[in-house]
């Protein structure tokens, strides 16, 4: 494994095997993936086709949960995750499913002469599949034309798309996952409410499209998901849907808007038919009416998830996690100073398999708050960064309520150098943010960032907190340095690096 392997992606079976590969002269690109993650599978196809385009590099694949020693060594907390190495040292990384950025980073590390060409859909091959190809086509088209297009035109196109989505069905739900497989407890709860109300609805999985995910927050002026719409009008998120359902208001809204409602008698009859046709196992006392689980096991799982206000089902114990994802969840809970209980799913195969059905969540760890599934490590990381996790913990009475000012203080001090910008360092959404990112990277300065387009409350609150009306905003040790003009002045005078290292 000392040189490039001519377009083949090799699976890594141990840390020793990876260490051996790093001793070679070829650039090494590693994809950390998981078999249960659809985004990982899609990106794996892109990764394989890039391996064909760049035979001089070594493309490796690591199953993150099966190789915890490697995952922990590279601080992998969510998949898909990519690490780029030269001369045995990590030179770059990429978290998430972004084919265009992956292709350009690969080209940069492997020494391509044309970054745009390397990211073109043609280089990815037809076998990448229509979903991946379409995503890459859109991204490349955006990259190639972004310098010449007016930002307002881009926003107008996205707004039109979002308007079409919310009006595509009388009742429409933007959620994490699908109705058959929700990816968070709040989305699952709203799906169950809509089914109980007897209405047909359309849905969109916001985890599959980051543009829609971020755009909807601004379009609806609602910072979290799920988001429920009726006849193109926002009703609200999970808590509002629950309150309206319990009060009967939700049914009235559907009727007033002419949304067809299936009779409950029909639904009950169909449910009874389904249960009567199900074969009953000899042991365990029957079938759970909603999940097809052994009644005794379903009762046990229900007791477990409600055994503590906060409980995490993980691989290993908090003192000795057995996978990087479980380790990350424990780290977040400790950072939030939350009292919690844990259950080692490796110690009980019945619970391990049963909870996947009970929660409709196929992987671990799983975090529950107040008996409701929150999600895994990737969702927790995102919720912690946005402040949503602290907010939920406060709403459930687990931690004291946190003010917006406290959230802002925590954010501006979350990294010694902290940039509040439009977009991300890999994909800035405005020219000024892009210039500041370039300036920091040119000076070799490590920095944290927060995309203010993802949270309207933070976006508006920080303007008051800092007494600075525009973005980007750069902070050092919690103190505001300034915006784009000030950062560029400091760079031109040679003072930027010294200012951010005093």
Phi and psi in degrees as a GROMACS rama.xvg file:
@    title "Ramachandran Plot"
@    xaxis  label "Phi"
@    yaxis  label "Psi"
@TYPE xy
-80.5383  -26.157  UNK-2
-126.286  -173.474  UNK-3
-62.4597  151.031  UNK-4
-112.254  33.0477  UNK-5
58.1439  40.9089  UNK-6
89.8433  12.4938  UNK-7
-105.068  136.64  UNK-8
-93.62  125.608  UNK-9
-106.248  138.014  UNK-10
-81.957  135.964  UNK-11
-96.9135  127.354  UNK-12
-100.457  -10.2364  UNK-13
-162.613  164.063  UNK-14
-67.7443  -33.3444  UNK-15
-62.0085  -38.5503  UNK-16
-65.3091  -41.2542  UNK-17
-67.2171  -43.3576  UNK-18
-59.3174  -37.4035  UNK-19
-64.7491  -41.2676  UNK-20
-63.7552  -32.7854  UNK-21
-72.2257  -13.7768  UNK-22
-79.4354  -12.3278  UNK-23
-77.1606  172.745  UNK-24
-84.3137  -19.8281  UNK-25
-74.1699  146.019  UNK-26
-60.447  145.323  UNK-27
-118.661  131.047  UNK-28
-122.883  125.079  UNK-29
-118.904  128.026  UNK-30
-105.574  114.679  UNK-31
-89.8289  123.193  UNK-32
-136.963  175.07  UNK-33
-143.59  139.896  UNK-34
-66.1038  -23.5924  UNK-35
-86.0555  -8.95299  UNK-36
-96.7088  115.62  UNK-37
-63.4072  -38.7183  UNK-38
-62.4898  -37.4242  UNK-39
-61.815  -43.3439  UNK-40
-63.3389  -42.2158  UNK-41
-64.9197  -45.7713  UNK-42
-68.5219  -26.0927  UNK-43
-65.3564  -34.6103  UNK-44
-66.2724  -43.1283  UNK-45
-61.9177  -45.1885  UNK-46
-57.9418  -43.1418  UNK-47
-63.7132  -39.7907  UNK-48
-73.9123  -30.7722  UNK-49
-68.1902  -33.0236  UNK-50
-60.951  -35.5134  UNK-51
-68.4257  -38.2634  UNK-52
-72.3252  -26.3458  UNK-53
-126.309  68.0098  UNK-54
-65.9521  -15.8717  UNK-55
-75.4036  -12.5062  UNK-56
-103.387  162.571  UNK-57
-104.36  116.656  UNK-58
-103.158  120.352  UNK-59
-122.465  152.441  UNK-60
-127.862  131.79  UNK-61
-124.521  124.249  UNK-62
-78.0631  107.01  UNK-63
-55.5039  -46.1384  UNK-64
-74.0921  -26.2756  UNK-65
-83.5323  -15.8335  UNK-66
-124.477  65.3059  UNK-67
-59.584  -32.1056  UNK-68
-63.7225  -41.9627  UNK-69
-70.9406  -44.423  UNK-70
-59.3  -42.497  UNK-71
-69.1163  -35.2848  UNK-72
-63.0908  -30.26  UNK-73
-108.659  16.2922  UNK-74
54.098  42.955  UNK-75
-81.3602  120.726  UNK-76
-121.614  -8.899  UNK-77
-154.755  155.437  UNK-78
-123.926  154.59  UNK-79
-71.4649  151.131  UNK-80
-144.318  134.197  UNK-81
-124.081  137.57  UNK-82
-121.948  134.682  UNK-83
-114.732  124.866  UNK-84
-126.989  143.098  UNK-85
-135.623  136.641  UNK-86
53.1132  35.5548  UNK-87
79.4734  1.43014  UNK-88
-117.277  143.076  UNK-89
-71.3413  125.872  UNK-90
-113.337  -13.6918  UNK-91
-166.607  166.832  UNK-92
-153.115  163.406  UNK-93
-147.959  126.242  UNK-94
-111.585  130.537  UNK-95
106.036  174.254  UNK-96
-100.475  90.9884  UNK-97
-133.832  92.8865  UNK-98
-57.5086  -40.3859  UNK-99
-64.8559  -46.8863  UNK-100
-65.808  -39.7915  UNK-101
-58.7679  -47.8241  UNK-102
-60.7881  -41.2357  UNK-103
-70.6064  -36.6823  UNK-104
-67.9341  -39.4696  UNK-105
-61.6046  -45.6582  UNK-106
-60.5157  -39.2567  UNK-107
-65.3428  -44.733  UNK-108
-74.1404  -37.4529  UNK-109
-85.2068  -6.75216  UNK-110
87.8016  32.5038  UNK-111
-69.8259  149.918  UNK-112
-87.7185  -12.7331  UNK-113
-137.727  102.863  UNK-114
-65.7537  -40.7362  UNK-115
-64.8243  -42.0952  UNK-116
-62.3108  -40.4726  UNK-117
-66.4996  -21.8843  UNK-118
-96.535  3.79346  UNK-119
-73.3017  147.658  UNK-120
-56.7245  -33.1906  UNK-121
-60.452  -36.29  UNK-122
-71.183  -13.8206  UNK-123
-90.8265  -13.3509  UNK-124
80.6041  151.591  UNK-125
-65.2809  -30.089  UNK-126
-66.5885  -9.79347  UNK-127
-64.552  -18.9783  UNK-128
91.7433  153.719  UNK-129
-63.2356  -36.1537  UNK-130
-65.4565  -48.5763  UNK-131
-65.5447  -45.9659  UNK-132
-61.6419  -41.1122  UNK-133
-64.4743  -40.6702  UNK-134
-62.3837  -44.1724  UNK-135
-67.9376  -40.756  UNK-136
-57.5  -45.9811  UNK-137
-62.604  -43.3167  UNK-138
-66.8169  -43.2129  UNK-139
-66.3052  -40.1726  UNK-140
-59.6027  -41.5646  UNK-141
-66.2779  -43.7012  UNK-142
-62.6039  -42.382  UNK-143
-71.09  -26.7888  UNK-144
-108.758  -3.0472  UNK-145
-62.8604  -29.5171  UNK-146
-72.5069  -25.1142  UNK-147
-105.142  -16.2204  UNK-148
-89.7066  150.016  UNK-149
-79.1383  134.243  UNK-150
-60.3313  -32.7153  UNK-151
-64.2791  -32.9799  UNK-152
-66.1472  -43.0484  UNK-153
-60.0271  -45.704  UNK-154
-63.7065  -37.8924  UNK-155
-63.2386  -41.4973  UNK-156
-63.2615  -41.5465  UNK-157
-67.1059  -41.7785  UNK-158
-59.9885  -41.511  UNK-159
-61.9008  -43.6877  UNK-160
-61.9687  -43.4994  UNK-161
-65.5231  -40.489  UNK-162
-60.9182  -42.1493  UNK-163
-63.53  -38.693  UNK-164
-64.6062  -50.5037  UNK-165
-67.1882  -21.703  UNK-166
-101.636  7.12397  UNK-167
-75.0077  -20.7506  UNK-168
-141.017  150.485  UNK-169
-55.5192  -38.2761  UNK-170
-122.916  125.92  UNK-171
-136.338  136.804  UNK-172
-123.259  121.989  UNK-173
-92.1833  120.028  UNK-174
-142.365  171.081  UNK-175
-95.2244  111.409  UNK-176
96.3993  -161.311  UNK-177
-119.902  165.112  UNK-178
-57.1831  -33.1728  UNK-179
-76.1702  -27.7455  UNK-180
-143.659  76.2313  UNK-181
-62.7564  147.263  UNK-182
-108.262  9.88829  UNK-183
-155.801  155.49  UNK-184
-62.0328  -34.6227  UNK-185
-69.2768  -41.8016  UNK-186
-63.1699  -42.8512  UNK-187
-60.9049  -38.778  UNK-188
-65.131  -42.3016  UNK-189
-68.1679  -39.3061  UNK-190
-58.4951  -44.6526  UNK-191
-63.7602  -37.3846  UNK-192
-64.175  -45.9111  UNK-193
-64.1905  -38.5929  UNK-194
-65.3814  -40.0749  UNK-195
-67.031  -32.8711  UNK-196
-73.2939  -16.5931  UNK-197
77.2269  29.0853  UNK-198
-109.309  145.352  UNK-199
-83.3551  145.12  UNK-200
-148.419  152.985  UNK-201
-95.2322  161.38  UNK-202
-147.164  159.647  UNK-203
-137.103  128.207  UNK-204
-84.2939  104.524  UNK-205
-70.7189  -11.9862  UNK-206
-73.8424  -14.9859  UNK-207
-92.6057  -9.62809  UNK-208
-148.442  101.165  UNK-209
-67.6453  -30.2034  UNK-210
-63.8839  -45.4672  UNK-211
-66.2688  -41.7112  UNK-212
-57.1299  -49.82  UNK-213
-75.9345  -36.0208  UNK-214
-64.3511  -37.8291  UNK-215
-65.7371  -31.2087  UNK-216
-61.8517  -38.4586  UNK-217
-80.3923  -42.5611  UNK-218
-57.3301  -43.6429  UNK-219
-96.0259  -9.24478  UNK-220
56.1105  41.5433  UNK-221
-134.886  116.671  UNK-222
-81.305  -8.74728  UNK-223
-126.792  171.593  UNK-224
-126.541  151.301  UNK-225
-75.8773  164.515  UNK-226
-129.298  126.372  UNK-227
-109.188  127.852  UNK-228
-117.571  145.774  UNK-229
-130.806  120.632  UNK-230
50.6439  43.5074  UNK-231
81.8143  -0.0817322  UNK-232
-110.04  135.502  UNK-233
-70.662  127.092  UNK-234
-91.4871  -37.2428  UNK-235
144.216  -163.379  UNK-236
-102.831  -156.603  UNK-237
-59.9455  -48.7147  UNK-238
-62.6838  -41.7642  UNK-239
-67.6361  -41.1846  UNK-240
-60.9692  -41.6259  UNK-241
-62.7511  -47.7782  UNK-242
-62.6533  -43.0646  UNK-243
-66.8593  -37.2051  UNK-244
-66.0592  -45.594  UNK-245
-67.7353  -30.9463  UNK-246
-87.0325  -10.8792  UNK-247
88.8137  -3.94  UNK-248
-67.4342  -33.0214  UNK-249
-64.0977  -42.736  UNK-250
-62.2923  -39.8895  UNK-251
-63.0697  -41.4042  UNK-252
-60.5481  -45.3727  UNK-253
-62.1636  -43.2146  UNK-254
-66.1439  -43.8973  UNK-255
-63.0254  -27.5906  UNK-256
-96.142  8.5536  UNK-257
71.1486  25.943  UNK-258
-81.351  123.794  UNK-259
-61.0132  135.574  UNK-260
-120.294  123.993  UNK-261
-71.7367  142.356  UNK-262
-69.6743  143.003  UNK-263
-67.1206  -30.6374  UNK-264
-59.5666  -41.5694  UNK-265
-64.3282  -44.0849  UNK-266
-62.5643  -42.4216  UNK-267
-65.3471  -41.2597  UNK-268
-62.2848  -42.6387  UNK-269
-65.2581  -40.2454  UNK-270
-63.7493  -42.2304  UNK-271
-62.6813  -39.2689  UNK-272
-63.3882  -44.0622  UNK-273
-60.5443  -43.8442  UNK-274
-66.9255  -40.7534  UNK-275
-65.4139  -26.8274  UNK-276
-89.2307  -4.01503  UNK-277
-84.2126  134.396  UNK-278
-73.1895  132.7  UNK-279
-93.563  127.07  UNK-280
-65.9354  155.785  UNK-281
-69.5458  -32.4256  UNK-282
-110.509  152.622  UNK-283
102.344  -7.87572  UNK-284
80.7813  24.8316  UNK-285
112.347  -171.075  UNK-286
-112.456  137.105  UNK-287
-63.9812  133.474  UNK-288
-64.8597  -20.187  UNK-289
-111.083  -21.3961  UNK-290
-123.22  -10.2446  UNK-291
74.7609  16.9864  UNK-292
-91.7479  153.002  UNK-293
-52.2619  130.499  UNK-294
-56.1271  -41.9007  UNK-295
-63.6776  -42.4163  UNK-296
-68.1322  -42.1742  UNK-297
-59.0646  -41.3238  UNK-298
-64.7073  -41.0464  UNK-299
-63.73  -43.5633  UNK-300
-65.7044  -39.5661  UNK-301
-62.7616  -40.0577  UNK-302
-65.4883  -41.2066  UNK-303
-63.0303  -49.4651  UNK-304
-67.7707  -19.1838  UNK-305
-103.852  8.80216  UNK-306
-73.4938  -16.0434  UNK-307
-149.933  147.546  UNK-308
-54.4059  -34.2772  UNK-309
-131.368  122.279  UNK-310
-139.814  137.903  UNK-311
-118.502  127.114  UNK-312
-93.7354  117.814  UNK-313
-138.918  172.058  UNK-314
-94.7598  111.267  UNK-315
96.3564  -163.126  UNK-316
-117.956  160.084  UNK-317
-53.1335  -36.0077  UNK-318
-75.6062  -21.5352  UNK-319
-147.392  72.7095  UNK-320
-63.8547  146.543  UNK-321
-102.714  4.37505  UNK-322
-153.628  155.572  UNK-323
-62.8029  -32.8694  UNK-324
-68.3315  -43.2446  UNK-325
-63.6764  -40.749  UNK-326
-58.5039  -41.6229  UNK-327
-66.2584  -40.8338  UNK-328
-63.0294  -43.5478  UNK-329
-61.9908  -41.2219  UNK-330
-59.8782  -43.1333  UNK-331
-65.311  -44.9833  UNK-332
-61.76  -38.1305  UNK-333
-68.8118  -39.7099  UNK-334
-62.6873  -35.2161  UNK-335
-81.9495  -3.08269  UNK-336
56.491  47.5524  UNK-337
-103.208  131.165  UNK-338
-75.8613  133.459  UNK-339
-150.045  161.713  UNK-340
-112.384  163.51  UNK-341
-139.58  158.833  UNK-342
-134.505  126.107  UNK-343
-85.0975  105.43  UNK-344
-70.9237  -14.612  UNK-345
-73.5778  -15.2816  UNK-346
-91.389  -8.37344  UNK-347
-148.183  98.9863  UNK-348
-65.9311  -31.9013  UNK-349
-63.6078  -45.3448  UNK-350
-66.6111  -42.3522  UNK-351
-56.3717  -47.7518  UNK-352
-78.9819  -39.0483  UNK-353
-65.5082  -38.2056  UNK-354
-66.7992  -27.8483  UNK-355
-61.676  -39.2886  UNK-356
-75.9703  -44.0504  UNK-357
-58.4251  -43.1531  UNK-358
-93.366  -12.4279  UNK-359
56.8637  38.94  UNK-360
-134.226  118.995  UNK-361
-88.9703  -0.362378  UNK-362
-135.42  173.643  UNK-363
-128.271  151.81  UNK-364
-77.3889  164.623  UNK-365
-128.9  127.083  UNK-366
-106.448  131.975  UNK-367
-118.305  135.98  UNK-368
-125.309  121.332  UNK-369
59.5005  33.57  UNK-370
81.3956  -2.48427  UNK-371
-104.565  135.172  UNK-372
-68.6545  128.364  UNK-373
-94.7062  -44.7369  UNK-374
143.958  -160.388  UNK-375
-104.847  -161.206  UNK-376
-66.1482  -38.3622  UNK-377
-65.3596  -42.7694  UNK-378
-67.741  -38.8422  UNK-379
-63.7759  -40.3085  UNK-380
-61.3245  -44.2758  UNK-381
-65.621  -42.623  UNK-382
-67.1728  -35.9366  UNK-383
-66.1051  -43.451  UNK-384
-64.1172  -39.3416  UNK-385
-81.7759  -12.5838  UNK-386
90.3714  -2.82516  UNK-387
-66.6802  -34.2015  UNK-388
-63.4482  -46.8571  UNK-389
-61.823  -37.2792  UNK-390
-64.3384  -44.34  UNK-391
-65.3358  -42.7537  UNK-392
-60.7267  -36.7391  UNK-393
-70.7488  -41.8162  UNK-394
-62.6227  -32.9946  UNK-395
-84.9542  0.0681048  UNK-396
75.8695  18.768  UNK-397
-86.2299  -34.6015  UNK-398
-130.029  158.127  UNK-399
-60.8237  148.958  UNK-400
-61.9433  138.071  UNK-401
-105.053  130.845  UNK-402
-78.1185  163.226  UNK-403
-61.4934  -37.3839  UNK-404
-62.6461  -39.8992  UNK-405
-63.8161  -41.9368  UNK-406
-61.1519  -41.7996  UNK-407
-67.1338  -41.4259  UNK-408
-59.6931  -44.2004  UNK-409
-62.9287  -39.4101  UNK-410
-67.5959  -48.7469  UNK-411
-68.0962  -19.9267  UNK-412
-104.817  7.3128  UNK-413
-70.5829  -16.2579  UNK-414
-146.818  144.216  UNK-415
-52.2521  -44.5111  UNK-416
-111.935  118.432  UNK-417
-128.251  127.111  UNK-418
-115.038  123.117  UNK-419
-97.9193  117.831  UNK-420
-141.307  172.814  UNK-421
-95.7603  113.72  UNK-422
95.3164  -159.204  UNK-423
-122.061  164.189  UNK-424
-56.3431  -34.9777  UNK-425
-76.0083  -27.2642  UNK-426
-142.584  73.4913  UNK-427
-61.3785  147.455  UNK-428
-108.761  10.3677  UNK-429
-155.572  155.503  UNK-430
-63.4826  -36.0538  UNK-431
-68.1383  -42.0809  UNK-432
-62.2594  -40.6926  UNK-433
-61.4141  -41.128  UNK-434
-64.6242  -40.405  UNK-435
-68.0637  -42.171  UNK-436
-58.5532  -46.6902  UNK-437
-61.8939  -40.6036  UNK-438
-62.7454  -45.2502  UNK-439
-65.9867  -41.2136  UNK-440
-68.986  -37.1891  UNK-441
-62.1836  -33.0354  UNK-442
-87.0466  -2.19861  UNK-443
70.3594  31.6479  UNK-444
-96.4574  124.446  UNK-445
-77.3143  141.284  UNK-446
-153.455  153.749  UNK-447
-94.2986  163.644  UNK-448
-145.805  157.993  UNK-449
-139.012  127.6  UNK-450
-83.8952  105.858  UNK-451
-70.8989  -11.942  UNK-452
-73.0481  -14.2463  UNK-453
-89.4733  -9.67916  UNK-454
-149.347  103.056  UNK-455
-65.4048  -34.0521  UNK-456
-64.2234  -44.5542  UNK-457
-65.501  -42.9123  UNK-458
-57.4229  -47.323  UNK-459
-78.1531  -38.5427  UNK-460
-65.157  -37.0157  UNK-461
-67.8348  -29.0372  UNK-462
-61.2294  -42.2384  UNK-463
-72.9427  -44.3843  UNK-464
-57.4952  -43.4787  UNK-465
-93.4013  -11.9757  UNK-466
56.241  39.7785  UNK-467
-134.688  115.561  UNK-468
-82.1011  -9.06101  UNK-469
-125.571  171.186  UNK-470
-126.157  151.253  UNK-471
-77.4266  164.121  UNK-472
-129.644  128.147  UNK-473
-109.695  131.986  UNK-474
-120.541  147.779  UNK-475
-130.423  118.808  UNK-476
51.7561  41.6653  UNK-477
84.6026  -4.74287  UNK-478
-104.771  136.604  UNK-479
-69.9913  127.436  UNK-480
-89.6085  -45.1583  UNK-481
147.137  -163.657  UNK-482
-102.604  -157.68  UNK-483
-59.8778  -47.851  UNK-484
-59.5645  -44.8469  UNK-485
-66.3201  -41.2672  UNK-486
-62.045  -43.2525  UNK-487
-67.7548  -36.0648  UNK-488
-63.0647  -44.0387  UNK-489
-63.4222  -38.9556  UNK-490
-66.1925  -45.3459  UNK-491
-64.4047  -30.4678  UNK-492
-88.0734  -2.86892  UNK-493
79.481  14.9464  UNK-494
-103.204  -4.74366  UNK-495
-62.9336  -49.2239  UNK-496
-64.1758  -41.4526  UNK-497
-69.103  -35.2575  UNK-498
-63.5372  -35.8509  UNK-499
-95.6622  18.287  UNK-500
-139.372  13.0392  UNK-501
